């Protein structure tokens, strides 16, 4: 599964109402533009951590602004 597909699955898991917006997500788009609140965002991160079997540090997470940033983090966190 590609990183963006995993991220989209995480978003759908925590906020299915965003499904119609996911088709147009671009790496340069800021995550907050999707309209997810901070609780949903943290749940999305938790989903990704569980799927990847990693824990993202707070220092890393504060630098994540765009979907491209999140894609890079997911790709870097994958085993192998």
C-alpha positions in Angstrom: 0.0 0.0 0.0 1.4 3.4 -0.9 1.9 6.0 1.8 -0.9 8.3 0.6 -3.3 5.3 0.5 -2.5 4.5 4.1 -3.0 8.1 5.1 -6.3 8.2 3.3 -7.4 5.0 5.1 -6.4 6.6 8.4 -8.5 9.7 7.7 -11.5 7.5 6.7 -11.1 5.5 9.9 -11.4 8.6 12.1 -13.6 10.8 10.0 -15.6 9.1 7.3 -17.3 12.4 6.4 -14.0 13.5 4.7 -14.3 10.7 2.0 -15.4 13.1 -0.8 -12.4 15.4 -0.2 -9.8 12.7 -0.4 -9.8 12.3 -4.1 -8.3 15.8 -4.5 -5.7 15.7 -1.8 -2.3 16.8 -3.1 1.1 16.6 -1.3 1.4 20.4 -1.1 -2.0 20.7 0.6 -1.9 21.5 4.3 -3.6 18.8 6.5 -5.7 21.4 8.3 -7.3 22.4 5.0 -9.2 19.0 5.1 -11.1 20.4 8.1 -10.1 17.8 10.7 -10.0 19.0 14.3 -7.0 18.3 16.5 -8.7 15.2 18.1 -9.3 13.6 14.7 -5.8 14.5 13.6 -4.3 12.8 16.7 -6.5 9.7 16.1 -5.3 9.6 12.5 -1.7 9.7 13.7 -2.5 6.9 16.2 -3.9 4.8 13.4 -0.7 5.3 11.3 1.5 4.5 14.3 -0.4 1.3 14.9 -0.3 0.3 11.2 3.4 1.0 10.9 4.2 -0.3 14.4 6.1 2.9 15.3 5.7 5.9 17.6 6.2 9.3 16.2 7.9 11.8 18.6 6.2 15.1 19.4 9.2 16.9 17.9 8.6 15.2 14.5 4.9 15.7 14.6 5.0 19.5 15.1 6.9 19.8 11.8 4.2 18.0 9.9 2.0 20.5 8.0 1.3 19.2 4.6 0.3 15.8 3.2 3.7 15.7 1.6 5.3 16.0 5.0 3.1 13.2 6.3 3.8 11.0 3.2 7.6 11.4 3.8 7.2 10.5 7.5 5.2 7.4 6.6 7.7 6.3 3.9 10.7 6.9 6.3 8.9 4.9 9.0 8.2 1.8 7.0 10.3 -1.2 7.8 13.0 -2.3 5.3 
